[in-house]
Amino acid sequence: MQEIDEDHDTEPVLELLTASQDMARACWMLRGTIVLPFSSPTSSDAYWNAWHERESHCRKDCNEAIVYWIQHRRLPLLGADDVAFYLCRRFDQVSNFVQNLFSEDGKTVFYSEISLEHLLLWLLIDWWDAHGKREAFFEDLAAFEEDEEA
């Protein structure tokens, strides 16, 4: 990875930024109908187990929805609320990750020769599995613990 300068084509980076904004918009549209896809657990450990169990259960449907979204830039009809919840969590985490690659002056340390479609698949499936779902879980857990204290 290298910083983009005037000698590099910035179009792929702008396409990625636009896709990231599209993810954020899709997530925003889903938020009104999203509910926690499991009953509120009684402890942090129970929350961990419930969160990951439901995420594993809907992973295939989320992956299929992601492929559809990448091809059509719109969401398919989602069959279950838990799919919408975890799809939104993926979009939210990847959008934040991509936004963090850009500095205030508009430069990025990210530059890739792979296609936008392959990059989005990697971010929304592979990066999510390795890193994103952990970040999303801890954000959700923090919100759960705040609710428990209130």
C-alpha positions as CSV (number, residue, x, y, z in Angstrom):
1,M,0.0,0.0,0.0
2,Q,1.2,3.4,-0.8
3,E,0.0,7.0,-0.6
4,I,-1.7,8.1,-3.7
5,D,-0.1,11.0,-5.5
6,E,-0.7,12.7,-8.8
7,D,0.9,9.9,-10.8
8,H,-1.7,7.4,-9.7
9,D,-5.2,7.0,-10.9
10,T,-7.5,8.1,-8.0
11,E,-10.7,6.7,-9.7
12,P,-10.5,3.4,-7.8
13,V,-10.2,5.2,-4.5
14,L,-13.1,7.4,-5.3
15,E,-15.2,4.4,-6.3
16,L,-14.4,2.8,-3.0
17,L,-15.3,5.9,-1.1
18,T,-18.6,6.1,-3.0
19,A,-19.3,2.5,-2.3
20,S,-18.6,3.1,1.3
21,Q,-21.1,6.0,1.3
22,D,-23.6,3.7,-0.4
23,M,-23.1,1.1,2.4
24,A,-23.7,3.8,5.0
25,R,-26.9,4.9,3.2
26,A,-28.2,1.3,2.9
27,C,-27.5,0.7,6.6
28,W,-29.3,3.9,7.5
29,M,-32.3,2.8,5.5
30,L,-32.3,-0.5,7.4
31,R,-32.0,1.0,10.8
32,G,-35.7,1.8,11.2
33,T,-36.6,-1.9,11.0
34,I,-33.7,-3.5,12.8
35,V,-34.1,-5.0,16.2
36,L,-31.7,-7.1,18.2
37,P,-32.1,-10.6,16.8
38,F,-32.1,-12.3,20.1
39,S,-33.6,-11.8,23.5
40,S,-31.6,-9.6,25.8
41,P,-29.2,-11.8,27.8
42,T,-28.4,-11.5,31.4
43,S,-24.6,-11.2,31.3
44,S,-21.8,-10.2,28.9
45,D,-20.8,-13.8,28.4
46,A,-24.4,-14.7,27.4
47,Y,-24.5,-11.7,25.1
48,W,-21.3,-12.9,23.4
49,N,-22.7,-16.4,22.9
50,A,-26.1,-15.1,21.6
51,W,-24.5,-12.5,19.3
52,H,-22.1,-15.0,17.7
53,E,-24.7,-17.8,17.4
54,R,-27.1,-15.6,15.5
55,E,-24.3,-14.1,13.3
56,S,-23.2,-17.6,12.4
57,H,-26.8,-18.6,11.7
58,C,-27.4,-15.8,9.1
59,R,-23.9,-15.7,7.6
60,K,-24.8,-17.4,4.3
61,D,-27.8,-15.1,3.8
62,C,-25.7,-12.0,4.5
63,N,-23.0,-13.2,2.1
64,E,-25.6,-13.7,-0.6
65,A,-27.1,-10.3,0.0
66,I,-23.6,-8.7,-0.2
67,V,-23.0,-10.3,-3.6
68,Y,-26.3,-9.0,-4.8
69,W,-25.6,-5.5,-3.4
70,I,-22.2,-5.4,-5.1
71,Q,-23.7,-6.4,-8.4
72,H,-26.8,-4.1,-8.3
73,R,-25.9,-1.5,-5.7
74,R,-29.3,-2.1,-4.0
75,L,-30.3,-4.6,-1.4
76,P,-32.4,-7.6,-2.2
77,L,-35.5,-8.4,-0.2
78,L,-34.2,-9.7,3.1
79,G,-36.0,-12.7,4.5
80,A,-35.3,-12.2,8.2
81,D,-34.7,-9.5,10.7
82,D,-31.4,-11.0,11.9
83,V,-30.0,-10.8,8.3
84,A,-30.8,-7.1,8.2
85,F,-29.2,-6.6,11.6
86,Y,-25.9,-8.3,10.7
87,L,-25.8,-6.9,7.2
88,C,-26.2,-3.5,8.6
89,R,-23.4,-4.2,11.1
90,R,-21.2,-5.3,8.2
91,F,-21.9,-2.2,6.2
92,D,-21.4,0.0,9.2
93,Q,-18.0,-1.6,10.1
94,V,-16.7,-1.6,6.6
95,S,-17.9,2.0,5.9
96,N,-16.1,3.1,9.1
97,F,-13.0,1.2,8.1
98,V,-12.9,2.7,4.7
99,Q,-13.5,6.2,6.0
100,N,-10.6,5.8,8.4
101,L,-8.3,5.2,5.5
102,F,-8.7,8.8,4.4
103,S,-6.9,11.7,6.0
104,E,-8.4,15.2,6.5
105,D,-6.6,16.5,3.4
106,G,-8.3,13.9,1.2
107,K,-5.3,11.7,0.7
108,T,-5.4,8.0,1.5
109,V,-2.8,5.4,2.3
110,F,-4.9,2.9,0.4
111,Y,-4.4,2.0,-3.2
112,S,-5.2,-1.3,-4.8
113,E,-4.9,-2.8,-8.3
114,I,-7.8,-5.2,-7.7
115,S,-11.3,-4.5,-8.9
116,L,-13.8,-2.7,-6.8
117,E,-16.0,-5.8,-6.7
118,H,-13.2,-8.0,-5.4
119,L,-12.2,-5.4,-2.8
120,L,-15.8,-5.0,-1.6
121,L,-16.2,-8.8,-1.4
122,W,-13.0,-9.0,0.6
123,L,-14.1,-6.2,3.0
124,L,-17.6,-7.3,3.5
125,I,-16.9,-11.1,3.9
126,D,-13.2,-11.8,4.6
127,W,-12.3,-8.6,6.6
128,W,-15.6,-8.9,8.4
129,D,-14.9,-12.5,9.5
130,A,-11.4,-11.7,10.6
131,H,-11.9,-8.2,12.2
132,G,-15.2,-6.5,11.5
133,K,-17.5,-8.7,13.5
134,R,-15.3,-8.4,16.6
135,E,-15.5,-4.6,16.3
136,A,-19.2,-4.7,15.8
137,F,-19.7,-7.1,18.7
138,F,-17.8,-4.9,21.2
139,E,-19.8,-1.8,20.0
140,D,-23.0,-3.7,20.6
141,L,-21.7,-5.1,23.9
142,A,-20.9,-1.6,25.1
143,A,-24.4,-0.4,24.3
144,F,-25.8,-3.5,26.1
145,E,-23.8,-2.8,29.2
146,E,-24.9,0.9,29.2
147,D,-28.5,-0.3,29.0
148,E,-27.9,-2.7,31.9
149,E,-26.5,0.1,34.1
150,A,-29.4,2.4,33.3
